[in-house]
Amino acid sequence: MPALPVADDARRLTATLRACLLRKALADCRQRAAAASLLGVTMTDVLALQHLARAGTMTPGVLSDRLQLTSGGTSAVVQRLERHGLVTSGPHPDDGRSTLLRLSPAAEHRVAGAYAPLVREVDAIVDALAPGDRAVVETFLARVAEATEASADSILRRVRGERLRVEAVPHAGLWA
């Protein structure tokens, strides 16, 4: 059997890597659903917890933007998480009109417990890589994350722009 041309092999590898990234994204969704069941909250609540865990603190407005929820929807998420003892809020040190959200110590413990087996396994996988391979994987994943974030931002700008154009169309009845 003849060897595949290099271009065909590269396309196949690219497609395989995209398929692995999709599988990872879908597995993340399943993990989030499992964590939601374990914590007794919704998947959106877990996503909020993940954003707070990554950022440390966040205003409700920034959380609203990250979750793509209205301010009312975000308030409902925050209230649920506060009732479950997973989030605390306090005054913003630089803006007296705003509050800062953060994970509660109980959340850090419970969420860490939910994710600890996965974190241990990922750490073991990383530890098994040669140092040079770790650097390549880190660069690759960082660039994929940046591209994904940029794509989401671009889509949101387009959606917001379309909303503004639609809202700017005058209603015929207003001019009759």
N, C-alpha and C positions, 0 to 999 in steps of 0.2 A: 504494500500500500504506500503510495507516495506521500511524503511529508506535506503538511498544509503550508501554504505560503505564509510568510511572517505576518502579513497584514490580516489574513484570516484568523490566525492564531491570536493576534492582538485583539481583534474584534470579539472573538469568543471569550477571551479573558476579561475584557471590559464588560461584556454582557453578564458573565459569571459574577464579577464583583458587584455590579448593580443588583443582581438577583440576591446576593448575600446581604447587601445593605437593606433591600426591601424586607428580606426575611428578618433581619435584626429590628427594623422599625416595627414590623408586625408583632414580633416577640415582645418588644417594649410595651405595645398596647395590651397584650395579654398579661404581662407582668403588672401593669398598672391596674388592670381589672382585678387580678388576683389580690393585689395589695388593697384595693378598695374594699373587696369582700372581707379581707382580714381585719381592716380598720373600721369597717361599718360605715363607710362614706362612699361618695360617688367617684367615678373616674376623673371627673373634672376637679373634684376636691384633691385627689392624689396629684394631679397635674399642678395644682396650685401649691401643694406641699413641695413638689419637686422644684418649682421655680423659686420658692422661698428658701429651700435648702441650698440651692446654687447661689442665690444672691445674698443670703444672710438676712437682709431686711429689704422691705419693698413697700412703697405706698400702695394704697388700694387702686389708685389710678394706673400705676405701672402694671400691677397685677391684672387689672381689667384689660389693658392693652395686650398683655402676654396671652391671656385666656380668650381674647376676642369676645368678651362679654360686655353687656351694658353695665353701667354703675350699679343698677339694681340687682342684676345677676351676680355681680361680684360681691355685693353686700350680702346676698343670700349665701354664697360660698363661704365668705369670712364668718358669718354668724354660725353656720353649721360647724365649721372647724373650731370656732371658739367654744361652742356647746360641747363638742367632743374633747375639749381640752388640748387641741393640737396646735392652735395658733393663739398668740397674744398680740395685743395692739397697745401702742403707747404714743404719746405725743412726739411729733417730729421735732428734733432738736433745732432745726433751722427754719421751719415753717410752721408757725402756730396754728395754721388753718388745716394742717394735714396730720395724718397719723402714720406710724410705721408698723408694719406687720412683721412678725418673726415666728419661727417655729418655737413652740413651748418645749421645755426640757422633756416633758412626757412624749411629745411628738418625736423628738430626736431619738428617744429610746425605742418607741414603738416602730417608727419607720426604719430605724437601723436594724431592728429585729426582723422586720419583713424583708429587707434587702440584704442582710448579712450573708446568707448562703450564696447568693449570686455574686456579691462583692468578693467573697473569698475565692470563688471559682474563677472569676475574671482576673483577680490578682495572681492566681496560680498560673493561668494561661500567659499572662504578661511576664511573670518571672521565668517561664520556660523559654521565652524568646531570647535570642542572642542580643546583646546591647545594640548592635547596628540595626537589627531588625526592629527593635523597639522604637528607635528613632524614625525609621521609615513608616512604621504603623502610626506613630504619633502624628507625624506630618500629614500623612494621608487622611487620617480621621479628622484632624483639625481643619484641613482644607475642605473636606466633605461637609463638616458642620458649618463652616463659614459660607459655603455655597448654598446650603439648605436654608440658613438664616437669611441670606441675601435674596433667595428666591421667594421666601415667605414675605419678606418686606416688600418686594416688588409686586407680588400679587395683591397685598393689602393696599399699597398705594394705588394700584389700578382699580381695585374695587371701590376704594374711597373716592377716587376721581369720577368713576361712573355714577356713584350715588349722588355726588355733587351736581353732575350734569343733569341727571334725571330730576333732582329736586329743583333745579333752576328753570325748568320748563314751565312757562306760565300756564295756568289753567284757563281754558277758553272762556269759561263762564265768568271769570273775573273781569273780562274786558268787554263783555256784551252789554 
